[in-house]
Amino acid sequence: MTIRKEKKQNAIRISAHEGDEELGTLYLYLIRNDSRKEPYGLLEDLFVTETRRRKGVGSALVKETIAEARRLGCYKVIGTSRMAREEVHRFYENLGLKKYGYEFRMDL
């Protein structure tokens, strides 16, 4: 499996490949504000093709994305998941992320 990185307009798209086949993707958004000089990273839109799930692709993408956030000087990374997706919560916790707070949302 190889990992590729592609800069997008406001994110870095990280993807896993086996040959020409794309196995999964994850986006890293760098967010800056006035409260800190370093940015933080938002992990968004993790997707692994159904036939490749539970085979380490998602873990490899998250680990590489965290490493990229470190290289870019981020002081933290945030990953979000819907409340009912306990399996996803365990996945992130197994990778070292911790439940920290609530996300409040308004669909527009």
C-alpha positions, 0 to 999 in steps of 0.5 A: 500500500502506498500513501499519496498527498495532494494539496487542495485549495484549503486542505490536504487530501491523503489517499491510500493506493494499491497499484492504480486502485484507490483504497481510501481517502482522508482530508486534513484541514489546517485551521488558524485563529488568533488564539494560537500561533500554530494551526490545528488540524481537522480530520474530515471525510475518512472513507475506505472502500467497502471491500478494504474496510477492517484491513488497516487502510483507515488506520494507515490514513489516520496515522499518516494524517496525524504525522502530516499535521505534526510536520506542519506544526499543528498543536492538536488534531480533531476528528469528529463522528456522529454520536451513534457511531460507537464503532467509529469512536472506538476506532479513533480511541484505538489510534490515540484520540480521546473523547474531548467535548461535544460538537454543536451543529446547524445544517444550512 
